[in-house]
């Protein structure tokens, strides 16, 4: 259900959401949100990605744009106890590559970050990889 509320921006760009709505949205200390900002339209969108207690990492990949590549990546993550919370893929113009960005929870991972990077790099179609802890 949509609710509308006028809020006043406080110092340093801080916005205070009414407590009733904050709890409903999971807007609690330690929660993770994806913030999508469009400076041209002057719009802001928040999407809850994870509640507190998660250990998040952002994975960025440049891959050959072929069917099944995302499945191979998901397989590596799933086999190693890495939970995908958000992902987005985009075809890169005029070339045969795609960019994939994923936010994952590694708190239940059965391997370390370096080993995970090696396994993802071992996928034939992966050309570039970047892992960035978000915790």
C-alpha positions as CSV (number, residue, x, y, z in Angstrom):
1,X,0.0,0.0,0.0
2,X,1.3,3.5,-0.9
3,X,1.5,6.2,1.8
4,X,2.4,9.8,1.2
5,X,4.0,11.9,3.8
6,X,5.7,15.3,3.6
7,X,9.0,15.3,5.5
8,X,11.5,18.1,6.0
9,X,15.2,17.5,5.2
10,X,17.4,18.0,8.3
11,X,21.1,18.8,8.4
12,X,23.5,17.0,6.0
13,X,20.6,15.7,3.9
14,X,19.1,13.6,6.6
15,X,15.5,12.6,6.2
16,X,13.4,11.3,9.1
17,X,10.7,8.8,8.2
18,X,7.7,8.6,10.6
19,X,8.4,5.7,13.0
20,X,5.2,3.7,12.1
21,X,6.3,3.5,8.5
22,X,10.0,3.0,9.3
23,X,9.2,-0.2,11.1
24,X,6.9,-1.4,8.4
25,X,9.6,-0.9,5.8
26,X,12.3,-2.5,7.8
27,X,14.1,0.8,8.2
28,X,16.0,-0.2,11.3
29,X,19.5,0.3,12.4
30,X,21.9,-2.0,10.5
31,X,19.5,-2.7,7.6
32,X,20.8,-2.4,4.1
33,X,18.9,-0.4,1.4
34,X,19.6,0.1,-2.3
35,X,19.2,3.8,-3.1
36,X,18.4,4.7,-6.7
37,X,18.9,8.4,-7.4
38,X,17.9,10.2,-10.6
39,X,19.4,13.7,-10.4
40,X,17.8,14.7,-13.7
41,X,14.3,13.9,-12.5
42,X,15.1,14.8,-8.9
43,X,13.8,11.4,-7.7
44,X,14.9,9.0,-5.1
45,X,13.8,5.4,-4.6
46,X,14.7,3.1,-1.7
47,X,14.5,-0.7,-1.8
48,X,15.3,-2.8,1.2
49,X,18.0,-5.4,0.4
50,X,18.7,-7.0,3.7
51,X,17.9,-6.8,7.4
52,X,20.6,-6.4,10.0
53,X,23.1,-9.2,10.6
54,X,24.1,-9.9,7.0
55,X,27.6,-9.6,5.5
56,X,27.1,-8.0,2.1
57,X,29.4,-7.9,-0.9
58,X,28.9,-6.3,-4.3
59,X,30.1,-8.4,-7.3
60,X,30.7,-6.7,-10.6
61,X,31.4,-8.8,-13.7
62,X,32.0,-8.1,-17.4
63,X,31.1,-11.3,-19.3
64,X,30.6,-12.5,-22.8
65,X,26.9,-12.0,-23.5
66,X,25.8,-15.6,-24.0
67,X,22.9,-17.7,-22.9
68,X,23.6,-19.5,-19.6
69,X,26.3,-17.3,-18.2
70,X,24.1,-16.0,-15.4
71,X,23.2,-19.6,-14.5
72,X,26.9,-20.5,-14.3
73,X,27.5,-17.6,-12.0
74,X,24.5,-18.4,-9.8
75,X,25.6,-22.0,-9.6
76,X,29.1,-21.0,-8.2
77,X,27.4,-18.7,-5.7
78,X,24.8,-21.2,-4.6
79,X,27.2,-24.2,-4.3
80,X,29.3,-22.0,-1.9
81,X,26.5,-20.8,0.3
82,X,26.4,-17.3,-1.1
83,X,22.9,-15.8,-1.2
84,X,22.0,-13.4,-4.1
85,X,19.9,-10.5,-2.7
86,X,19.9,-8.3,-5.8
87,X,21.2,-8.5,-9.3
88,X,21.0,-6.6,-12.5
89,X,22.4,-7.3,-16.0
90,X,22.9,-5.0,-18.9
91,X,24.0,-5.5,-22.4
92,X,26.9,-3.3,-23.4
93,X,26.2,-1.5,-26.6
94,X,27.8,-2.6,-29.9
95,X,29.9,-5.3,-28.3
96,X,29.4,-8.8,-27.3
97,X,29.7,-8.2,-23.6
98,X,27.3,-7.7,-20.7
99,X,27.8,-6.1,-17.3
100,X,26.4,-7.9,-14.2
101,X,26.1,-6.4,-10.8
102,X,25.0,-8.4,-7.8
103,X,24.7,-7.7,-4.1
104,X,25.2,-11.0,-2.2
105,X,25.1,-12.1,1.5
106,X,28.3,-14.0,2.3
107,X,27.6,-14.6,6.0
108,X,26.8,-18.2,5.2
109,X,29.6,-18.7,2.6
110,X,31.6,-21.9,2.8
111,X,34.6,-20.3,1.2
112,X,36.6,-17.1,1.5
113,X,36.4,-14.0,-0.8
114,X,39.7,-14.9,-2.6
115,X,38.6,-18.4,-3.4
116,X,35.2,-17.1,-4.5
117,X,36.9,-14.7,-6.9
118,X,39.0,-17.5,-8.3
119,X,36.0,-19.7,-8.9
120,X,34.1,-16.9,-10.6
121,X,37.1,-16.0,-12.7
122,X,37.3,-19.7,-13.8
123,X,34.0,-19.3,-15.7
124,X,34.9,-19.3,-19.3
125,X,32.8,-16.2,-20.2
126,X,34.0,-14.0,-17.4
127,X,36.4,-11.3,-18.6
128,X,36.6,-8.9,-15.6
129,X,35.6,-9.3,-11.9
130,X,35.4,-6.9,-8.9
131,X,34.4,-7.9,-5.4
132,X,33.7,-5.1,-2.9
133,X,32.7,-5.8,0.7
134,X,29.8,-3.6,1.8
135,X,30.0,-4.2,5.6
